[in-house]
């Protein structure tokens, strides 16, 4: 019924648009003569050169504007446009100066020095100039992010990287814990301080050496010379400095705001292309071109109007066709009909493929779900490699990815954890070493899946497991087509392996707090997980599998064989991290570690960041681009056009972009 209502609304608007066109309405562009076959060809979009206002809807409100603590893309997309970093990227992913005019590194890449651009000003929400941007602003942001009191979710990008960052974080965390600690004794009878952990158990509060914020390796040598001292050589460091705690903040303003910093547009200062001039939660956000911006000649959109509507996904198409907004996602239930309709077909094109995000299905080695789903039986099964391999080889990506992109699912498919096209040295990373066999091949093999099944049944029966093994597959209901994807995977894998062997149970998680209540607690057996790259090095893709992550929990397995495999993987990662002077050797080593995970069936890669179809009056190929960080969220360098490009125009623009990228 809902789909029928949407289609009726769409047809009503289309009729209105056609009537308006017949009466002389429209954008004022010249008439287009009919083609020889009697049809009217689509007009090429023209840029809006005066009062360019880009209007969109949004349905998910941000919880903070504090870019020094948030790691959420939805929230950082605002910061990306209102605060500049040291560097930025052109439309082909080449690094360019931004607030840093130049930079250099020492011989072993442990000290990086940046010359800060002079004359850049911080402004308030009304555009009034407040203070100059100086090297001290990066010192302020580093000290804030490294202070455990501020609970920055992106501190990890400095941890183990910037000298002194961990020492100061640990010291401030220790100081935070002391007021609630109680006196006690350890097992040896020594006097200690005790704290209650997250499981409600008391544990010893280990003393931490005193550390100072001045010891953090971020220094202002003078007002316009900034120096980073790193814990170890980091040849990819330049790709880290436009994200999170590497973004500047005015220290005086930060101190004045205190806990209010980032709670509204009034409690932010701006040095980016736009100012958040209006911030009314669950009503609207307005970003206005910054008149004081150092590079304002390359900002072609005057205003970005973002209007809140909880039903945005349902009404955006109708509003776009009525001329009320400039971007609308086209849901899968409307896509086929709209592509077949001449009135709308030439307005639809895909969103850009995003290689900064990768998705894979992950096995959980620390099951914490209800007894009805038999967590103990799952623990036996998941620690059996033949069982995991039976699932891996019965998993056919194509039908599942087709639930997200019916027109071109293969362009989204991903066969490795690190996406193809993410990084390269002498060749694309995914073609190094043992990863090449995954990049060029496919895990889907029904015969192999059944062979693994027979081996698993024999071994698991001997271990006391029962069949069918229940596999709790949770999904986030706020993710488009997540339910359909899971149902397709359920039918497909059960169809290969049989319901006598496995019983995949698809369940919806909560609409809010999904990560906290499902993934981070281990409330699943097998589930789609994702990771976004923080910098341009394969090392970033090892973080989800670290021994303190909230993914998979391999490190929590009590099975000796699993632990031995995991220890071998961690050593491979450590070996790769140690190589800093030969990028080919470094990539070869990381590829060996990643292939090891796949060889032993710890994860099943499926696709890169979900691509959707849309009507949008921007040309994304004009915008800044990088396979990591915030570049893709920026509106700088983009023009607003009077209509959306067609699928054919998008494909031509993409081909041209790829050709120029290849040189």
Secondary structure, DSSP 8 states (H G I E B T S, - for coil): -HHHHHHHHHHHHHHHHHHHHHTT-SS------B-TTS-B------B--SS-EEEEEE-S--S---TTT---HHHHHHHHHHS--SEEE-TTS-EEESSEEEEEE-TTSSEEEEEE-TT-EEE-TT--EEEE--THHHHHHHHHHT-GGG--TTGGGTTTTBTTHHHHHHHHHHHHHHTT-EEEE-TT--EEEEEE-TTS-EEE--------GGGSSEEEEETTEEEEEBSS--TTGGGGTTSGGGS---HHHHHHHGGGTTSSGGG--B-SSEEEEEEETTTEEEEEE-TT-TTGGG----EEEEEE-TTHHHHHHHHHHTTS-SEEEE-HHHHHHHHH-HHHHTT-EE---EEEEEEEEEE-SS--S-GGG-HHHHHHHHT-HHHHHHHHHH--HHHHHHTT-SS-GGGTB--SSS-TTS-BSSSBGGGSTTHHHHHHS-S--HHHHHHHHHHHHHHHHHHT--SSEEEEEEE-TTSTTHHHHHHHHHHHHHHHH-TTTEEEEEEE--SSSHIIIIITTT--SEEEEEEE-SSSSGGGGGGGGSTT-SSS-GGG---HHHHHHHHHHHHHHHHHHT--S-HHHHHHHHHHHHHHHHHTTSEEEEEEE---EEEESB-GGGS---SSTTGGG--TT--BBSS---HHHHHHHHHHHHHHHH-
